[in-house]
């Protein structure tokens, strides 16, 4: 089915629809990962967005239920150069086309994704419409212009769990699948779900944590009643400054319990500490972002997915400990005196490098230092 991708600034791309062949709206961003399209599609951090894959051939290894990062896709559209007609993978259970159709997600292919990516890089991530109504171009342009920006939008409340639950599954191993006999779970961790990825939870379990997941709006008072050894702040979508209830709750927890945050959790923690955030021109989305520790000068290649960042001019009882070597944005932040730290990138990878997986051990060491050999 023929279709159009119409950007808010009036740029139009012709292509073909697959998956759910209907209309979709969202902010268009590009992802530079060469693999891991299923994890990207099911990452709740993409809620309200349409993702362009810069790697040209997508779908060639199909879909495996084990690789989902949440219960379903949250993005509104998936834009690629070419959909593979073959799914060659012994773990595959269905094609990408069937998967998107089953979850009612619009796919768009057959366009020049290089031109689209360069346009986003030059003009910035922006709202857009994918539509099969190719004879309604003027109306589509008008509607695309009027779509609301991601700024000021709280998507964490959309993707979060509705009730607390326990997570016990460990990391995947070849020939065994996901383990349920992870190492001794010594530390009681409460994980805030702002759009949490399953592999983050598995990494916490493998690091020796008993994990209780709570909704984004769960109060600090109720968290402390659970007697946690540490609190984890998850990744998630949207504008961190709009998640005011989470900022207030995290502020109330600082100094009461060790805290570790990733991505949106990093931004929320930073705001709770008095920092400010801003919207990046096109964000960081991919598995190849270089991050340098400011003290050791060690560089790690990281997986990232965020459209907002912490302002480097921010001041308070915290310090920046790592930066992005591409654009000098803030990548890591820690409290000057309390056991509290966060990173903008994803140490659990999925998809991407595992250079930063040691951060989960660092969180455990922080709890060990705070609570002793409990």
Beta strands, then each sheet from edge to edge (+ up, - down):
strand 1: 2-7
strand 2: 12-19
strand 3: 24-31
strand 4: 49-53
strand 5: 57-58
strand 6: 77-79
strand 7: 82-83
strand 8: 106-109
strand 9: 126-131
strand 10: 165-167
strand 11: 172-173
strand 12: 177-178
strand 13: 187-193
strand 14: 209-215
strand 15: 230-233
strand 16: 258-262
strand 17: 277-293
strand 18: 299-310
strand 19: 318-324
strand 20: 330-335
strand 21: 340-343
sheet 1: 1+ 2- 8+ 6+ 4+ 3+ 9- 1+
sheet 2: 5+ 7+
sheet 3: 10+ 14- 13- 15- 16- 21- 20+ 19- 17+ 18-
sheet 4: 11+ 12-
end
